[in-house]
Amino acid sequence: MIYLMLTEGFEEVEAIGTVDMLRRGGLDLKLVGVSGKTVTGKHGIKVVSDISPAEMTEKMDLLILPGGDPGAMNLDAWEGMDALLARAEQEHSRIAAICAAPMILGKRGYLKDRYAVCYPGFEKYLLGAKRTEGRVVTDGPYTTAVGMGATQEFGAELVSCLLGIDRAAEIYTAIQGK
């Protein structure tokens, strides 16, 4: 199962755009409302989550952390984050974070000695990471992206990681109208 975490102040495009790309690939995904059933994004858009964190009972194939300010900070401060990341690691799950959210992984040492990117200004939280200039970077089980402007690429990269590059290219080409 793919789980995308939502908390107050999440960046709407990063969350919904990523969900769209993955569902176009036929992947099963649940929106997880950390701060309640209905979660309000950074720009006032309300999204109804599918489940609560307590209902995340299926094996986690991919955990997605959208950014946004204050969304990424709210996820970082959530009391269940450390246990969730430990579970993802134990289950050998992929973990993806975009915009400010890679700082959640970086602060906890998950990106140590791995290539990673984040929204400008959050690099100081990528402790021990090998920062690069890419917009979307996958290193091992971790995928990071620079921000909202890279959402389609981020979604395509996650599809590629799960279903292969041919399926990702097919979806990416289709959404470009070609």
N, C-alpha and C positions, 0 to 999 in steps of 0.2 A: 504494500500500500504506500502511496505517496501522501505525505501530510504537509500542508502549507499552514504555517502558524500566523494567526492574525491577532493583533492587539491594538488598542487605541492608538491612532496616529500613524498607522501603516501607510506606506506609499501605494495608492490605489493602482496605478498603472503597473508597477512592479508585481503586485500580487495577481491582479486579474489578467494582465497580459501573459504572465507565466502560466497561469491556469489554462488560459485559452490555448496556448501552444501545446501543452501536454495533453489536453483533451482532444485536440485535433489529431494527435498521434494515437488516440484510442486508449490512453492510459487512465487508470482509475486513480482519482485524487480526492482527498477530503480536506475541506477548509476547517481548521481547528481554531475555535474562538477562545483564546486565552483569557480575554477580559469579559467574556459573556457571549450569549447566543448572537446578538447583533453587535457588530463592531464598527466603529466610525473611523474612517480613514483620515489622513492628514488634511484633505480638502473637503471634509464633511460628507463624503459618500458613505452610506451605510451598507454593510454587507452582512448577510445572514450566514453564519457558519453552519457547517454540516454536523459537527460534533464538538464536544468539549475535550480538554486534554485527558480527562479520566476515561474517555471512550476510545482512546487510541490503543486498541487491543490487538490489531493485526500487525504482523511483522512489517517493519518499516524498511521499505526499499529506498526511499528518498525522503529527506527532511528538507523543507525549503523555508528560509528565513528572509522575508522581504524587509526592505529598509524603510526609510522615512524618519523624519524627526518630528515628533518624539517616538515613533513606532519602534525603531531599532533599540532605542534606549529603554523603552518599556519592556521589550522582549528580554533584553540583557538583564534587567532588574527582576524579572519574573522568578519567583522562588522555585519553580519547577525546571528552569533551564538547565542547570547542571545535571540533574537526573535524566532529562531528556537526551542531552548530548552523550552522556555515558551509555544510555540504552542504545542510541544510534551506533555508537562505536562497538558495543557488544554484539549487535545484530549485523555488523559489517554493512551498515547502510551508507548510501551516498548522502552527503550534506551539501546544500547549496545556499549561498547567501549573496545578496545583492545590495549595492549602495553602502549604507552605513552598517548593515548587518554583519559583514565579515569581521567587524570589531568584536562581535560576540565570540566568534571562534578564536580570533587572534589573542584576545585577553586571556583566554583559557589555555593557550598553548597548542591548540589543534593545528595551527598553520605553520608551526615551527619547521624550518627547513623545506617548506613547500612554496611554490610560486603562488602569489595571490595578488588581487587588486581590490580596491574599495573606492568609495567616494572620496574626492580630495579633502584632506583635513583629518581623515580617520586613520591615516597610515601609522600614526604613533601607536595604535592599538594592535597592529599586526606583529606582535612580539615574535621575533625569530623568523618571520616569513621572509622569503625572497621576493621582494616587490618587483613588479614588472610593468611595462607600459601597455599591455593588452587591455581590451575592453571586457573580455570574458576569458577566464583562465580555469582550466581543470588540471589539477595535480593530485593524482591518486583518487581518493574518494571525495575530494573537495572541489567544488566549483564556486568561483567568486566572480562578481561583475561590478563594474564601476557605478552603475546607477540607472535611473529610469530610461535614459536614452539608449541603453543597451539591452532593454527587456526582451525584444524579439530574438536577439542573438543569444541571450541567456536561456530563453525557453528552447531555442533550437539546439543549443549545446546540451541541455538536459535530455531532450529527445534523443540526440545522438548517443549520449552515454547509456541510455536505457534501451534504445531500439536500433541503433546504428546510424551511421552518417547518411546512408541513402534515404532512410525515412525522414530524417531531419531536413535534408536538402529538398525532398519532395514537398514537405509542409512549408518550408521557407519560401520556395519558389511560388507555391500556390498563393500565399498571402501577399506576395509582391505583384500579383496580377499578371504573371508571365506564363 
